């Protein structure tokens, strides 16, 4: 046996169908495209997801998810982080100045992850229940701050 004797299996090779070669070829006149309609013309390209004019599936199905435009994004800090920091009084401004908190956004929120062994005084806008328990359990104090909303121009004029 040598390479000149190798042949593909019977039925594997087919004669390529030549389209548009006259009526006798079996693929003449309309060349398998039918007589009329968008698909019969040259340059036709179907839009992705097109369903023949029926409302496409991706437009029929409801979209998932919701973005709350009134969501408050707090800067968070854990009790364990406060334990590692020096000093015994912590305010949002002092934490931002030391670089522990980057942006205050809607305010500072203290979470209860970590252990607290010393007495500290914390001023923040929101506390988790476990953080409050740990701060008060160590003998410290937790003061709740309120955010001052910016005065509207009409309110400032009324005060004059």
N, C-alpha and C positions, 0 to 999 in steps of 0.2 A: 504494500500500500504506500502511495506517495501523495503529495499535495494536489497533483493534477487530477487524482481520482475523487477528491472530496466534492460532494454535491449537497445542496440543502435538502432537507426532507421533502418528500412529495407533498404538494399542497401549500408549502410555506411561501413560495414566490408567486405573486399575482401580477398580471399585466396591468399597468396603471391605466385607469379610465381617463380618456381624454375628453374633456367637457367642451361643448360648443363647436364640435367638428361636423355639423350637419345632421340632418334627420336620420340618416342611416346608421349613425354611430350609437343611437339609443340615448344620447345625452345632448341632443341638439335643441334648436329653437329657444326654449327658456332655460336650458342648462340646469334643470332640476330645481329652479327657484320658484316656479309657478308663474302665473300670468301677471297679476297686479299686486299692489300693496307695497308697503315700505321695505320689506325684506327683499323684494325683487330688484330694487335699484342698486346701482353701484354707489359706494360711499356710505351705505347704511351701517350704523353702529347703534346697538341697543343700549339704553341707559342701564347702569347697574341697578338691579332690584326692580326693573320694569316688569309689570305683570299684565301687559295688554290693556292698560287703561284702568284696571282695577286698582283700588288704593293699595299701595305696596305694604307688605307685612311690617316693615320697619316704621311705617307711619300709622298703621292700625293699632299696634301694641302700645300700651301705656308706658310712659317713661318712669323709671324708678329714681328715688332719691329726692332730697329736699334740702335746700340751704336756707337756714334761718338768718335773715339779714339783721336781726336784733340780738344775735348771740354775743355774749360777753366773753372775751378771751382774757383770762387772768394770767399774770406772771406767777408761777408756782415755786414754792420752796418747801422742802421737807424739814421736819423737826430734827432729823439726824444731821442735816447740813448746818442748822443753827447751832447744834451741839459742838460741831467742829470749829465754828467761827469764834474769833476772840471778841470779848465784850459781853455785856449782859443786857443791853437794850438794843432792840432792832426795830427800825422803821423802814418803810418802802424806800425812802430817799437814801438812807444810810446803806441799805443793801445794794441799791443801784450804783451808788458812789464807789462801793468796794468792788463792783464788777460781778457780784454773785447773780444779780438779776439784770438782764439786758434791757428789756422794755417793760414798763408797767402795764401798758394797754388799759384794760378796764380796772386794774387794781392788783393787789397782792393777795394771793391765796396761800394759806399755810396748810400743808398736808401732814399726816401723822406717820410717815414712813421713818423708821429709825428709832433710836432710844434717846431719852433725855435724862441726864443725871444731875444737872445743876439748875439753879433758879435763874430764869431769864424773864425779861419783860419784852413782849412783842406787840407791835401795832400793825395791824393788817386789815384789809377790807372784808375778807372771808376766811373762815376756819372750818376744817373738817371736824367732825365730832371726836375722832381719835386724837387729833392734834390738840384740841382744847383739853381733853382728858389728860394727855401727857404733860402739857405745860402747867396746868393747875395741880396735877399730881406731884410735880417736882417742886411746887411752892411758888411758881412764877405767876405772872399776870398776862392776860391776853386782852388787848383793847381793840374794839371794832371801830374802824374808820369809815366815814361815809364820803363818797365822791361828790365833789362840788361840780354841778353842771355849769357849763359856760352860760353867762347871761345873754339873753337875746337882745338885739339892738333896741327893740321896742320897749323892753322892760327897763333898760338902762335910761332911756329918755323919760319914762314915767317917773323915775325917782328924782328927777331934777326939780 
